[in-house]
Every structure is written in C-alpha cells, then in structure tokens.
Amino acid sequence: MPKKQCCDAGFRVDAIVNVDERGQMILPKELRERAGLKPGDKLAVATFEREGQFCCMCLMKADALAGMVKDLLGPMMQHLDAN
C-alpha cells in the first residue's frame, strides 16, 4: 500500500487573504507557524484546472515537493540504474 501524502488528509479553508496591487499577499502568522514557514523558505505553487478552466491552487514547501518527487521517482531510477 502506498504511503499516504499529507494532502490526502482532506481540505479546509483556514484563511482568506487579500492580493495587493503588486500581486502580493500575506499568509496569516498562525498559518505560517502551523506550516513551520520561516523567512527565506521557498513554496511551490501547484494549480489545478477543471474542464479547461483554472479552479484552484495550493502552496507547499518546495522541499516537501522535492521529497514527494523523490519518493515517486526513486524506485524507477533505481530500476533504471540496475539495468
């Protein structure tokens, strides 16, 4: 059985943020603390479309995304290296 990713746990709205005139937004301190975000951390933005229309986006720590990719591709790369 594949290991469960954190995003498999469910969906909820934790905050609503404003986008300013420069396209910037501020994540509330409580969310930053819960996510363990520190100044200088990098976030990956994943977007989703439904029927060709943008519907939503999510943010995740870039190192967490890299870990997911490694977990997904690692076995394939080991298989290729063995051949």
Buried (B, 14 or more C-beta within 10 A) or exposed (E): EEEEEEEEEEEEEEEEEEEEEEEEEEBEEEBBEEBEBEEEEEBBEEEEEEEEEEEEEEEBBEEBBEEBEEEEEEEEEEEEEEE
